[in-house]
């Protein structure tokens, strides 16, 4: 386990450890152990559930962690083995609104944080650079685990969440019991990003190039244009998901975070080499540029209908996973895998934990 003081000194961050629930109820983080030993008995089988069965999380808690005050949902037994679910863009914690209770019922303590710039996660200081480079978001997860006194967890994510989980598993494998990574190995190599893709593949990333312009930044700062753009992305990347206005509006509340536009724009510009990161993360980015392998037990998920995937057989990234490994194709599912197929996603978490 990484010593928290040593880690924070290395990246120049402080970690707070006070957790509170929205509404003022206090909750001590010191009771959490984060031990992920298997429970006695047979591996749980996740029951089938219709997507959209659950509509809200019971409460949102807050904890000071690193440079952030992180908002997160928590379900399940306090001393259960921990699963941390990480959302992507343009989504929020409600991508796991069905997954989390399924895992909680199976005995897991489930933590679902808002990423920086989303929902109730805010920066502690107005002077902090609104940075969304990949290593900064991964450090947020380590800071969250330290603040909640979670030694080790299963990490599961999609989109930005997969990338973040991949990075934590690659750089701090002792903190990761197992990994579920939708779309496989997503650690960004900025230099490689400068090489053009085939035209059809470039078309799918249209918003990334839009965000490289002042026009795109203005759109993200304008609520009706921002929400319209995000909903268009939902339609494009999940062609068979029949979500309604209420489902989108529930997530769109997370986009009202005052730092949302800055975080989203910086993330996509940084990936293209059009925006600088922070020097405090240089050492981490150098490690990530070397394309580190991931040795923790892993299940990768490729949604069949995700337009970002050139193929769904996993062969393009198989070499990066060197430990126990399984690949699955999610038939009939688009980009927002946990929300579109919560039973299959939750079962993948359990299966990875028991590998």
C-alpha positions as CSV (number, residue, x, y, z in Angstrom):
1,X,0.0,0.0,0.0
2,X,1.3,3.5,-0.9
3,X,1.9,5.6,2.2
4,X,-0.4,8.5,1.9
5,X,2.1,11.1,3.1
6,X,4.7,9.8,0.6
7,X,2.3,9.8,-2.2
8,X,1.0,13.3,-1.5
9,X,4.5,14.6,-1.3
10,X,5.3,13.1,-4.7
11,X,2.4,14.8,-6.5
12,X,2.2,17.9,-4.3
13,X,-1.3,17.3,-3.1
14,X,-3.0,17.2,0.4
15,X,-5.7,14.8,1.3
16,X,-8.6,15.7,3.6
17,X,-10.5,12.9,5.4
18,X,-13.8,14.4,6.6
19,X,-16.9,12.9,5.1
20,X,-20.4,14.5,5.4
21,X,-23.7,13.8,3.9
22,X,-25.6,16.5,1.9
23,X,-28.0,18.0,4.4
24,X,-25.4,18.2,7.2
25,X,-25.4,14.6,8.6
26,X,-21.9,13.7,9.6
27,X,-20.3,10.3,8.9
28,X,-16.8,9.3,10.1
29,X,-14.6,7.9,7.5
30,X,-12.4,6.1,10.1
31,X,-14.7,3.1,10.3
32,X,-14.0,2.0,6.8
33,X,-11.4,-0.6,6.3
34,X,-11.6,-1.2,2.5
35,X,-10.6,-4.9,3.0
36,X,-11.6,-6.8,-0.1
37,X,-11.3,-10.4,1.0
38,X,-14.0,-12.7,-0.5
39,X,-17.0,-13.5,1.6
40,X,-17.4,-17.2,2.5
41,X,-19.7,-19.1,0.2
42,X,-20.6,-19.2,-3.5
43,X,-19.9,-16.3,-5.9
44,X,-23.0,-14.1,-6.1
45,X,-25.2,-14.3,-9.2
46,X,-26.6,-10.9,-10.1
47,X,-30.4,-11.1,-10.7
48,X,-31.8,-9.6,-13.9
49,X,-33.1,-6.1,-13.6
50,X,-34.8,-3.9,-16.2
51,X,-32.7,-0.8,-17.0
52,X,-34.2,2.2,-15.3
53,X,-35.6,0.2,-12.3
54,X,-33.9,2.6,-9.9
55,X,-34.1,6.3,-10.5
56,X,-32.1,8.0,-7.7
57,X,-29.5,7.4,-5.1
58,X,-30.6,7.7,-1.5
59,X,-28.2,10.4,-0.6
60,X,-25.1,12.2,-1.8
61,X,-22.1,12.4,0.6
62,X,-19.2,14.8,0.5
63,X,-15.5,14.3,1.4
64,X,-12.5,16.5,1.2
65,X,-9.9,14.6,-0.9
66,X,-6.8,16.1,-2.5
67,X,-7.7,19.4,-4.2
68,X,-11.4,18.5,-4.2
69,X,-14.5,18.2,-2.2
70,X,-15.9,15.1,-3.8
71,X,-19.5,14.2,-4.0
72,X,-20.3,10.5,-4.1
73,X,-23.1,8.0,-3.6
74,X,-22.5,5.1,-1.3
75,X,-24.6,1.9,-1.0
76,X,-24.1,-1.4,0.7
77,X,-22.6,-2.7,3.9
78,X,-20.0,-0.4,5.5
79,X,-17.4,-3.1,5.9
80,X,-18.2,-5.0,2.7
81,X,-15.6,-5.4,-0.1
82,X,-15.3,-2.1,-2.0
83,X,-16.3,-1.4,-5.6
84,X,-15.7,2.1,-7.0
85,X,-17.7,2.9,-10.1
86,X,-16.4,5.7,-12.4
87,X,-18.5,7.5,-14.9
88,X,-17.6,9.1,-18.2
89,X,-18.6,12.0,-20.4
90,X,-21.2,13.3,-21.0
91,X,-22.6,11.3,-18.1
92,X,-22.6,11.2,-14.3
93,X,-23.1,8.9,-11.4
94,X,-26.6,7.9,-12.6
95,X,-25.0,5.6,-15.2
96,X,-24.6,3.3,-12.2
97,X,-28.1,3.9,-10.6
98,X,-29.1,0.3,-11.3
99,X,-25.6,-1.3,-11.0
100,X,-24.9,0.1,-7.5
101,X,-27.9,-1.5,-5.7
102,X,-27.3,-4.8,-7.5
103,X,-23.8,-4.9,-6.1
104,X,-24.9,-3.6,-2.7
105,X,-27.4,-6.5,-2.5
106,X,-24.6,-8.9,-3.3
107,X,-22.7,-7.6,-0.3
108,X,-20.4,-4.9,-1.7
109,X,-19.8,-1.4,-0.4
110,X,-20.3,0.6,-3.6
111,X,-18.8,4.1,-4.0
112,X,-19.9,6.2,-7.1
113,X,-18.1,9.5,-7.2
114,X,-18.8,12.5,-9.4
115,X,-15.6,13.2,-11.3
116,X,-14.0,16.7,-11.0
117,X,-16.2,19.3,-12.6
118,X,-19.3,17.2,-12.3
119,X,-22.3,17.3,-10.0
120,X,-21.4,18.2,-6.4
121,X,-17.7,17.7,-6.8
122,X,-16.0,21.1,-6.4
123,X,-12.5,22.5,-6.1
124,X,-11.4,23.5,-2.6
125,X,-9.7,26.6,-4.0
126,X,-10.6,29.1,-6.6
127,X,-6.9,29.4,-7.5
128,X,-6.5,25.7,-8.5
129,X,-6.0,25.2,-12.2
130,X,-9.1,23.5,-13.7
131,X,-7.1,20.6,-15.0
132,X,-8.6,17.5,-16.6
133,X,-5.5,15.7,-17.8
134,X,-5.8,11.9,-17.3
135,X,-3.3,11.6,-14.4
136,X,-5.0,14.3,-12.4
137,X,-8.3,12.5,-12.5
138,X,-6.6,9.2,-11.5
139,X,-4.9,11.0,-8.5
140,X,-8.4,12.1,-7.5
141,X,-9.4,8.5,-7.1
142,X,-6.4,7.7,-5.0
143,X,-7.2,10.7,-2.9
144,X,-10.8,9.6,-2.5
145,X,-9.7,6.1,-1.4
146,X,-7.3,7.6,1.1
147,X,-9.9,10.0,2.5
148,X,-12.4,7.2,3.0
149,X,-9.6,4.9,4.3
150,X,-10.1,2.3,1.5
151,X,-7.0,0.3,1.1
152,X,-8.1,-1.6,-2.0
153,X,-11.1,-1.8,-4.3
154,X,-12.5,-3.3,-7.4
155,X,-12.5,-0.5,-10.0
156,X,-15.2,-0.4,-12.8
157,X,-15.8,2.2,-15.4
158,X,-16.6,3.3,-18.9
159,X,-15.3,6.2,-21.0
160,X,-13.4,8.7,-18.8
161,X,-14.0,6.2,-16.0
162,X,-12.3,3.3,-17.8
163,X,-9.3,5.5,-18.6
164,X,-9.1,6.5,-15.0
165,X,-9.5,3.0,-13.7
166,X,-6.9,1.7,-16.1
167,X,-4.4,4.3,-14.9
168,X,-4.9,3.5,-11.2
169,X,-4.5,-0.2,-12.0
170,X,-1.3,0.4,-14.0
171,X,0.4,2.8,-11.6
172,X,-0.9,1.7,-8.2
173,X,-1.8,-2.0,-8.7
174,X,-1.7,-2.6,-4.9
175,X,-4.8,-0.4,-4.6
176,X,-6.8,-2.4,-7.1
177,X,-8.3,-5.8,-6.3
178,X,-9.7,-6.2,-9.9
179,X,-10.7,-4.1,-12.9
180,X,-13.7,-3.9,-15.2
181,X,-12.8,-1.7,-18.1
182,X,-15.3,-0.9,-20.8
183,X,-13.6,-0.5,-24.2
184,X,-10.4,-2.0,-22.8
185,X,-7.1,-0.1,-22.5
186,X,-7.8,3.7,-22.8
187,X,-4.7,5.2,-21.4
188,X,-4.0,8.2,-23.6
189,X,-0.7,8.7,-25.5
190,X,-0.8,12.4,-26.4
191,X,1.9,12.0,-29.2
192,X,-0.1,9.1,-30.7
193,X,-3.2,11.3,-30.7
194,X,-1.6,13.6,-33.2
195,X,-1.8,10.9,-35.9
196,X,-5.0,11.2,-38.0
197,X,-7.5,8.3,-37.9
198,X,-9.4,7.1,-41.0
199,X,-12.1,9.7,-41.9
200,X,-15.0,7.5,-40.7
201,X,-13.3,7.2,-37.3
202,X,-12.6,10.9,-37.1
203,X,-16.2,11.7,-37.7
204,X,-17.3,9.9,-34.5
205,X,-15.0,12.3,-32.5
206,X,-16.5,15.4,-34.0
207,X,-17.2,17.1,-30.6
208,X,-13.5,16.6,-29.6
209,X,-12.5,18.9,-32.5
210,X,-15.4,21.3,-31.9
211,X,-14.1,21.7,-28.3
212,X,-10.7,22.7,-29.8
213,X,-12.4,26.0,-31.0
214,X,-13.6,29.0,-29.1
215,X,-17.0,28.3,-30.7
216,X,-17.1,24.9,-29.0
217,X,-16.0,26.3,-25.6
218,X,-18.8,28.9,-25.9
219,X,-21.3,26.2,-26.6
220,X,-20.3,24.3,-23.4
221,X,-20.7,27.5,-21.4
222,X,-24.2,28.1,-22.8
223,X,-26.7,25.8,-20.9
224,X,-29.2,25.1,-23.7
225,X,-26.4,24.5,-26.3
226,X,-24.4,22.4,-23.8
227,X,-27.4,20.2,-23.0
228,X,-28.3,19.9,-26.6
229,X,-24.8,18.8,-27.5
230,X,-24.6,16.3,-24.7
231,X,-28.0,14.8,-25.7
232,X,-26.9,14.5,-29.3
233,X,-23.9,12.5,-28.1
234,X,-26.1,10.2,-26.2
235,X,-28.3,9.6,-29.3
236,X,-25.3,9.0,-31.5
237,X,-23.3,6.6,-29.3
238,X,-26.3,4.6,-27.8
239,X,-28.4,4.0,-30.9
240,X,-30.8,1.5,-29.3
241,X,-31.1,2.9,-25.8
242,X,-34.6,4.4,-25.4
243,X,-34.0,6.9,-22.6
244,X,-36.6,9.6,-22.0
245,X,-36.4,13.3,-21.1
246,X,-36.4,12.6,-17.4
247,X,-33.4,10.3,-17.6
248,X,-31.4,12.8,-19.5
249,X,-32.5,15.7,-17.3
250,X,-31.4,13.8,-14.2
251,X,-27.8,13.6,-15.5
252,X,-27.8,17.0,-17.0
253,X,-28.1,18.5,-13.5
254,X,-24.4,17.4,-13.1
255,X,-23.5,19.6,-16.0
256,X,-24.5,22.8,-14.0
257,X,-21.3,22.5,-12.0
258,X,-19.5,25.9,-12.4
259,X,-16.3,24.1,-13.6
260,X,-18.0,21.7,-16.0
261,X,-17.2,23.6,-19.2
262,X,-13.6,24.3,-18.1
263,X,-13.0,20.6,-17.2
264,X,-14.5,19.2,-20.3
265,X,-12.8,21.6,-22.7
266,X,-9.4,21.1,-21.0
267,X,-9.7,17.3,-21.1
268,X,-10.2,17.1,-24.8
269,X,-7.8,19.8,-25.7
270,X,-5.1,18.2,-23.5
271,X,-5.6,14.9,-25.3
272,X,-4.9,16.5,-28.6
273,X,-1.8,18.2,-27.3
274,X,-3.6,21.6,-27.6
275,X,-3.5,22.4,-23.8
276,X,-0.8,22.1,-21.2
277,X,-1.2,20.0,-18.0
278,X,0.5,20.7,-14.7
279,X,4.1,20.0,-14.0
280,X,3.2,18.2,-10.7
281,X,1.8,15.4,-12.9
282,X,4.7,15.2,-15.3
283,X,6.3,12.2,-13.8
284,X,3.0,10.3,-13.9
285,X,2.4,11.3,-17.5
286,X,5.9,10.1,-18.5
287,X,5.0,6.7,-17.1
288,X,1.7,6.6,-18.9
289,X,3.3,7.6,-22.2
290,X,5.3,4.4,-22.0
291,X,2.0,2.5,-22.2
292,X,2.3,0.5,-18.9
293,X,0.8,-2.9,-18.7
294,X,-2.0,-3.8,-16.3
295,X,-1.4,-6.9,-14.2
296,X,-4.5,-7.0,-11.9
297,X,-7.3,-9.4,-12.7
298,X,-9.4,-7.8,-15.5
299,X,-12.5,-8.2,-17.5
300,X,-12.8,-5.9,-20.5
301,X,-16.2,-5.1,-22.0
302,X,-16.8,-4.1,-25.6
303,X,-20.4,-2.8,-26.2
304,X,-21.4,-4.1,-29.6
305,X,-23.0,-0.9,-30.8
306,X,-20.4,1.6,-29.4
307,X,-19.3,3.6,-32.5
308,X,-15.9,4.4,-30.9
309,X,-14.8,0.8,-31.2
310,X,-13.0,-0.2,-34.4
311,X,-13.8,-3.8,-33.4
312,X,-15.3,-5.7,-30.4
313,X,-12.9,-8.7,-30.2
314,X,-10.5,-7.0,-27.8
315,X,-7.4,-8.0,-29.8
316,X,-6.3,-4.4,-30.3
317,X,-5.5,-4.0,-26.6
318,X,-5.1,-7.5,-25.3
319,X,-1.3,-7.2,-24.9
320,X,-1.7,-4.5,-22.3
321,X,-3.4,-6.9,-19.8
322,X,-0.9,-9.3,-18.4
323,X,-2.8,-10.8,-15.4
324,X,-5.9,-13.0,-15.2
325,X,-8.1,-11.8,-18.0
326,X,-11.4,-12.2,-19.7
327,X,-13.0,-10.3,-22.6
328,X,-16.8,-10.0,-23.2
329,X,-18.9,-8.4,-25.9
330,X,-22.1,-6.7,-24.7
331,X,-24.6,-7.6,-27.4
332,X,-27.0,-4.9,-28.4
333,X,-25.5,-2.3,-26.0
334,X,-24.1,1.1,-26.8
335,X,-21.6,3.4,-25.1
336,X,-23.2,3.9,-21.7
337,X,-22.8,0.2,-20.9
338,X,-23.7,0.2,-17.2
339,X,-26.9,2.2,-17.7
340,X,-28.0,0.2,-20.7
341,X,-27.1,-3.2,-19.4
342,X,-26.8,-3.0,-15.6
343,X,-27.1,-6.7,-14.9
344,X,-24.3,-7.7,-17.2
345,X,-22.1,-4.9,-16.0
346,X,-22.7,-5.8,-12.3
347,X,-22.0,-9.5,-13.0
348,X,-18.7,-8.5,-14.7
349,X,-17.7,-6.7,-11.5
350,X,-18.5,-9.8,-9.3
351,X,-16.7,-12.1,-11.8
352,X,-13.6,-9.9,-11.9
353,X,-13.5,-9.8,-8.1
354,X,-13.6,-13.6,-8.0
355,X,-11.0,-14.2,-10.7
